[in-house]
Every structure is written in structure tokens, then in C-alpha cells.
Amino acid sequence: MSSSQKRAATRELQGRFGVSERRACAVLDQPRNTQRYRPQARSDEAALCRRLRELVRRRPRFGYRRLTAVLKREGWRVNAKRVQRLCRKEGLKVRRKPRKRRALGTSQNACHVRRAQRKDQVWCWDFAFDRTMSGTTLKWLSIVDEHTRECLALKVSRSITSEDVIDTLAELFAMRGVPEAIRSDNGPEFVSRAIQEWLSKLSIDALYIAPGSPWENGYAESFHSKLVDEFLSREEFQSVREARRLTAAWREDYNEHRPHSSPGYLTPTEYASRCVTADAATDRCAASAPAVEGPALQPPSDPPQPVLS
């Protein structure tokens, strides 16, 4: 806390609690001489501030050190500490440049262009967010089988890194095998070098959708609409532990008991049990399941729009 801030805080204590200046200074560890000091503005300060504002409008990326050099070249008698103080006073802060990120996605990887034709052929993943009652951020990682609509994983934590994503995928691969492709947006966790290299080693296609086109990852968006509408908007979480317990119960109910309209109002688990695995045969599903037009993961000439529910 600066001296000027301590002066203001001392005056606030005196006014609010009716204590003496000596008592307020002692509480804030503020020397009384510093409290009583009144800075004297130099005669050229107003002109210098005007010149600083003009320079910042012309050179918005210049910091106080570079501005000091420019002012000295113009004949001003200033040092870096004075320019820094005046920049703070005038609110002339250099904005941090946003980091540019290369988008990897394309519309050719959209869910209605490269369709999943069988179980465990294409998975999709995405993140959802909520908060505990105390305001702590919660982050959900969902992984869904696009063909059967099964929620394969629904992990919740305060933060989920690319390493956590890899660990979750490794557990799923051990239980269900390796899919042919995984569809996602261009989130930093998904486009990280660690994820890309790991998927490449396992010969898994990373289907990144076009930037700013969430509808191209429609199955993940459809699942998250149900997650928010039927779970997150109805529950209040006191802690991460409670969120994990409730999330596991909701995922089980979603897979085992909730009828899904696309596969004829079967539950995802029932529909998956009627589907053959990708390694066993090329047949898509049992006779009772709805058929899907188009070759596996090949873009059709006139792709139909998906009906997600």
C-alpha cells in the first residue's frame, strides 16, 4: 500500500470510528509525519501531464521508461520515477497484448460432415462451468460417444489441465478401446501440443471444428444443454466433493434411465448394447435402431443437418 493510500485509509478510520490521528496511524503503521505531508505539485506538472497524454495517444504501447526517454529528448527535466508516478495518476497503463493463438479447426470436421457410423468411432469432448455456493469455480470435462450418446466421462474439478484430460482418456481407452477420432473445439486444453502428440501416437484423428462455430460440435453442445438444464441449473454445490458425488449420480441416471429421442427413446446404455463394436463388424446397429446415411467419416456431397435432442 502506497503512502497516499495509507493517508486515505487513515482518514477513513478517523471518520468512521472517531479515533485520533495518532491511533489510526499506529494501526496502519503510518508515520505521522508522512500522514501530515502535503505533496506540492510542481509548476510544470500540468503541462507535463498533458504532454504525457499526447504521447500515449500516439504511442499506446510505450511504457513509462520509453516515455521518459522521449520526454528527455524533448528537453523535459524528468526521471523515470516521476514519469511512472504521473502515468499511474493519469491512468496511462499499457494494456497487455492478447496472446495470438493459431486456430486448427475447419468446417470439414463438423459433426454433420464427418458422422459417426458405429459405436466408439467418434467421441466428442468439451467443458462446462459452474460455481459452488461459496463462489469457487467448478469445471466439468465431458466425453460423449457421438453414435450411442453415452456419457463416457464427466469429470469435475476446480481446474482441469491437458494432463488431466490425457489421464481421463487413458482410463477410457483401457476400458473401451481406442476410438478412430475425437471431435472438439479449439480450446487451449484440446489444442495443446501434449494432447496432439499423444493422440498422434495412438493414430487417433483430432477433429478440430472451425473457430467460433460451436454448432459444428453439435453432439457435445446437445449434451451440455441437457447437463445445464437438468443438472447444473437445479443443484447447488457446497464443495467439490459434493459436486463429484452428484455428478456421478447424474451421469449414471443419464446413461441408464434417461430415454433419448434419437435412438427411438432408448437409453444410451440400451442403444449401445444393441450396437456392434467397431472392431467386431461393420454393421451399424441392430434392426430396431435408426439408420444413418453416408459412409463412415466421409464428407457427403450434400450433408444433411443433424437433428440433436
Number of C-alpha atoms within 10 A of each C-alpha: 6 6 13 14 10 18 20 12 17 25 18 13 18 17 11 9 9 11 13 14 16 14 13 21 21 13 11 13 11 17 14 14 8 13 18 10 11 9 7 6 8 8 8 10 11 11 9 17 16 11 13 22 16 12 15 18 12 10 13 14 15 17 17 24 14 14 20 22 14 15 19 13 10 9 8 13 11 13 14 14 12 13 21 18 12 17 20 12 11 13 10 18 16 14 9 7 7 6 6 6 10 9 14 14 21 15 16 16 22 24 26 22 21 21 24 25 23 24 25 25 21 27 28 24 25 21 20 16 14 18 18 17 11 9 11 14 14 19 18 22 19 21 27 23 25 27 25 28 25 24 22 19 19 18 19 23 15 14 11 16 12 16 13 14 18 17 12 17 17 13 12 16 12 9 9 11 14 21 19 17 19 22 29 28 29 22 14 12 19 21 21 14 12 14 17 14 12 12 18 12 8 11 13 16 15 24 25 24 24 21 16 10 14 16 16 25 24 22 26 28 19 15 22 19 15 14 18 15 11 13 16 19 11 8 12 15 19 14 15 18 12 13 22 17 11 15 19 16 11 17 19 13 13 21 22 15 14 16 18 18 11 17 19 12 12 19 23 23 20 17 24 23 14 16 20 17 19 18 11 7 11 12 12 21 23 14 9 10 15 12 12 14 11 17 12 17 18 13 17 15 8 7 13 11 9 14 10 13 12
